[in-house]
Amino acid sequence: EETMEKIWDKIKKVKENNGIICSSTKDEYEMNDMGLISGFTYTIVNAEEVQDDKYRKVCLLKLRNDLGKSEWNGDWSSKSPYWTDNIRNQISPEKMELKEGEFFIRLEDFIKYFSRSDLCNIIYNGFTKTFDYSLSELNYPHVFNFYLHDKANVSISIIEKNWRFHIS
């Protein structure tokens, strides 16, 4: 429902603030033909805006497949003829470097092949209060009340440790 310009602006803003964006491919067979893993989540590493040789804006996303398996083979892939010296010179060398599982994809193709994105803005230099509880300390249901007495911008994060990422 969002326009491409609005999607691009949101992605750029999150990446400029060193936020995290994860996006999942559609669960369709066609993904494999394009070198994408069907129903898999990729990380957006960077967002770059360049001008092609006809001075048209091209919005490129640098994505990472954490498995490092398969490689995007559509437009703007590593073997694409779109990568002219002019384009390469518009992106800093460290951002052009591709590590295993990384590739560039044009915003239009990203919208075509990816169905969901989770954007996580990270807020720096703000007041932070952390409460750490274990389930044994809490009675069900878990209800937390916050009372603000003044108008304020508030961000609340609830993080449940996951066995995949927090091994004891």
N, C-alpha and C positions, 0 to 999 in steps of 0.2 A: 504494500500500500504506500510505502515511502517512495519518493522520487530518487533517482540515482544520485542527484546532487545532495539530497539530505542524508542518504546512506553514506556517501563519501565524506561529508562534513562530520558526521558522528564518528566514523572510523578515524579520520585525521585527528580529531580532538582527543580521543582516547589515547591514540598512539603518541601524540605530542606531550601528553601528561604521563607517559610511561605506563599507561594502563595495559590491561591484558584483554585480548580478544581471542576467543575460540569459536570456530565455525564448523558445522557438520555438513557433510555432503548429503545429497538426496539419496534415498535408498532405492536406486535404480540400476539396472544392469549396464546402461549406457556409460556409467562412471568408469568402469574398467577399460572401455575403449579409449577413454581420454587420459588414462593413466592415474585416475583417482580411485580411492578405495570407497566403495559404496557404504553409506551409513557410518562413516568414520569422522572423527573430529580432528581438525587441523588448527594450528596456532597461527594467527596473523602476526608476523614478526615486524613488518614495516609497511608503510603506505607512502608511495612515491608518485608525485605528479610531474610529468614531463611533457614536452611538446615534440610532436613528430616533425618530419621534414616539411610538412605542409602547414605547420604552426597550429595544429589541432591539439587540444589537451588530451592526454592519455593518463588515466588513473591506474596505477599498477599496485598490486598487493604482493608482498613477499610472504609466502606461506611456508609452514614447516609441517611435514608429516613425521611425527616422532618415531614411527617405526622405520623410516628410511627406505621403505619398500615402495616400489612403483614410482614412476616419474611422470608428471604432467607433460602431455605431448601436444597440447593445443597451442593457440596463438600465444606468443611471448614466452614459450618454453625455452630452455637453454639452447636449443638448436634452431630457434625461430629466426627467419630473415628480418624480422622487425628490429632486431638489436643492431642498429647502426652505430657507428662511432659517435654521431651526434647524440643519440639517446644515452649511450653508455657514459658520455662525458657530463650528462646532467645529473647523474647519481654518483655520490661519493664512492670511492673504491671499496671502503669497508662495508658499505651497504650493498654493493654489487656482488660481493663475494658470496658464493652459495656453499653452504655446508651440506653434509649428507641429509637428504630429505627435504631440502629447501628449493623453492622455485618461485618465479613470478607469474602472476595471472592478472589479466585485465579485469577491471571492475565488472564489466558487462558479463564476462564468462563466470566470474565469481557468483554473481547474482543468479545466473542460469543454472549452475551446478551445486550451489550450496543452499540449504534450506533454512538453517538456523544459525544465529550468531549470539554469543553471550559476551557482553561488553562489561568490563570491570574497571571503573575509574578508581584510581588510587588518590586519596586526598592526603596531601602533605601539609605540614605546619598547622594542623588543626588540633583542637583539644581531643585527646583520646583517653578513654577509660575502658579497661579490659576487665572482664569478669570471667573467671575460669572455674567451671563446675564439672563434676563427674556425675554420671547418672545416679550413683548411689546417694548423692547429696540432695537430689531433687525428688519431689513427689509428683506423680502424674496427675493431671496434665501439666506440662511446663508452661507457666504463665509468668511473663515479666511485665511489670508496669513501669513506665517512664513518665514522669510529670515534668513538663517544662513550664516555667513561670514567665518566660519572656519569649518573644518571637525569635526563632533561630532556624538555620539550615541544619538538618540532622541527617546523618547517614548511619544506619544500623546494619551491622554484618553479623550473621549467625553462621558459625563455622563448626561443622561436625567433623571430627577427625575421622579419616577414612583409612581402613586397613591397607589400602594400596599405597598410601603415601606416608603413613605414620606407623612404622614397624617397631614394636617394642623389643 
